[in-house]
Amino acid sequence: MAVILTSEYTANTGYDYKVEIINNRTGTGTSNTFKVSDIEISYHPETDNILSPIIPSTATIRCWNEGGYFNSTFIPDLILNQQEKYQVKIYQDTGSGYKLWWFGWVLQDQVEEEEASQPRRFILKCADGLGRLKDKDYDTSNTNGAPVPRTKFVDLIINCLTYTGLEDLFIGSTDDYLVTSCDWWEDTMTYSATADPLDDSFVDVNIFQIKGEDGSETEYKSAYEVLLQCALLWNCRVYQSEGLWRFEQIGQRVGTTLKENIYRKTSALNSSTSSATYEKSVNTNTSLLDARAANNNETFIPAYKRIELEYEQAFLTSEIGQFRFQDGSTSTQNVGLVEGLSEVGISLAIDYFAYADGVALADRLKKHKVKFSIDLRIQTQGGTTYYYSNDDGGSWVTSADTFEFDSEEQRPRTISTVRFAGNYTLLTAPLPADGYVTLRILLDDFYDYNSIGSNPSYLPTTLSNEVWSTYGIIELEGENQNVKGTIYKAVNNGTNIGDDETLQLGTLNIGDSFFNTGRILVYNGSTYESTANWREGNTGSYTNSILQLLCNESLAYFDQPILIYDGDIYHSKSFQYRLNWDSNYYLPMECSFSTQQGIWSGRWFAIYRDKTNIASETKYEKRKRLFRRRLANVSPSELPDGIIGGVEFEQGSGQVEGLVEVELTSAMIASGQTGTTVKWTRLRNSNRCYPRNYNTYKRYNTLRNSRRTNIFCI
């Protein structure tokens, strides 16, 4: 990496600017120069909403092609390399030396050149790399692994920004890189005026890695979408200013001062303050450094009655995920974190296939089967690991074990190959503890039935060309674990709002939750736990969810119509400055700055916040059924032999056939037995019947390989 072109010039404002073009594939710099007439820095929010989370920026460098190195070497090579080779740094000097003001990629496909003799006008266009994140998969692993896989939000933000490809411009090991300004705290955090809640909270980045339908491929969310979710969650704006990335909570700009934490690109903290100030008073005089131009305009954005946000539980909801194992690919796969669930088990539905040849001639008249092993574990924060085993028909144990199941038998055949295909459903006993779930499925062996001797049994057999695969779908099975999404809402109860307009904030996969992979974690001094109660700063009442706090805070900016200012303003401060005049305070939205003229042109909004009329509304949940069920509810007088509602009953035997769920009332239990109403569930193709009220009924029995289930209540 080396500087290959340099330009310096003095603007009409008297400020000096310097441009460096950098080749990131060479270590040898040059002393070549080129002539720049103006630089225009532009900011383009993704939406026209004042809460737009990501604000990419570009730079337009207006220069002259005077021949030489610029014409014969730089331009031809630039055209061959798109956002891969040439980078730019722009510096500003207001009297105390050059300071980095902007950086980015030089774009190959947007150069413009005047058709004229040299020297001729040439335009270089550059981008800060945020748009590039849309094409980059976020495939970075968690900073910390099991039993609590997690990544600090600060690390997550820096990781996302790394995908811009510009971090190498920060050569010094202690260079400032990211500025955060955030003041939302959970009640288990230790508040400090200079501490950063983004450095004290965590999320599992597996939430951004979605398994494909066949379980064999992983689809990653883009780094842009990950950064967008982080910014939306914390009510922040992400942009570049004064040569640094800024992750800035909008509420921090209501007052004159704001808190800041400044990090290196390694996420090490460089400095902190609770009283940073970026304030510029703008007058209406004729100064080139301080004026509002004539003929500017004021308009308004209407107030909103409501704000809504959808929290979409992803990956570890009722449907946790899909997992595929096969010969040659048997590595343990991470299922996710399960916490805070009572009387809930795991349902694992498996489709399997196995094939082999080389069956000896003497064995071809034997029955065959194949056996699979399920390595299902829960690892707790305390260090205990639970394994699911075949003990007692299926139970969680603390010594290493697996759960084994057999395929359907294959009858004797006269050929040398065996082939198995079928499905199996495991429904575990209730989860014994909170913890991190992993899964591995293996083919144990192929077996032949040996009938000779006093103890006929299946014994392992040696075959060749063994091929097998399994595809498993994991779900949580229990009452009320079928929440698909939650809608959080806030309402403006102000009496001056006649319209019923609702602002949609968007969709998040991160939030407060017990068993969602996207849950926020905090460290309480001994363990990592889920979050619940949040507030801004260290005073006032807590709100029982960060997502509800987000809705309430966001709507407070729309308590009354928002003043919008369009036009030109003379000043040479950066995009991060708040402007003030006539007792109003303005933050920039879509703006461009001409360094030569010292003029910002664009749109600003008057930042204002009033929480007085803002209230939480009852959230509602979007639900789905875990399985399609037919439910039979019958009394003793309705139990003749025969079929009722698609369910077959056989009087006196306690057997039911052809159903997925049956409800037994106390009146239906045999004489001499006691109990209350209980539901029993058996999945299709399963050989187990499972009681919903596990504490009341501890015993169950089944007829294997049969659709008929015997139910015994004790």
Buried (B, 14 or more C-beta within 10 A) or exposed (E): EEBBBBBBBEBEBEBBBBBBBBBBEEEEBBEBBBBBEBBBBBBBBBEEBBBBBBBBBBBBBBBBBBEEBBBEBBBEBBEEBBBEBBBBBBBBBBEEEBEBBBBBBBBBEBBEEEEEEEBBBBBBBBBBBBBBBEEBBBEBEBBBEBBBBBBBBBBBBBBBBBBBBBBEBBEEEEBBBBBBBBBBBBEBBEBBEEBBBBBBBBBBBBBBBBBEEEBBEEEBBBBBBBBBBBBBBBBBBBBBBBBBBBBBBBBBBBEEEBBBBBBBBEBEBBEBBEEBEBEBEBEEEEEBBBBBEEEBEEEEBEBBBBBBBBBBBBBBBBBBBBBBBBEEEBEEBBBBBBBEBEBBBBBBBBBBBBBBBBBEEEBBEBBBBBBBBBBBBBBBBEEEBBBBBBEEEBBBBEEEBBBEBBBEBBEEBEEBEBBBEEBBBBBBBBBBBBBBBBBBBBBBBBBBBBEEEEEEEBEEBEBEEBBBBBBBBBBBBBEEBBBEBBBBBBBBEBEEBEEEBEBEBEEBBBBBBBBBBBBBBBBEEEBBBBBBBBBBEEEEEEBBBBBBBBBBBBBBBBBBBBBBBBBBBBBBBBBBBBBBBEEBBBBBBBBBBBBBBBBBBBBBBBBBBEBEBBEBBEBEEBBEEBBEBEEBEBEEEEBEEEEEEEBBBBEEEBBBEEBBBBBBBEEBBEEEEEBEBBBBBBBEEBBBBBBBBBEEBEEBEBEEEEBEBBBEBE
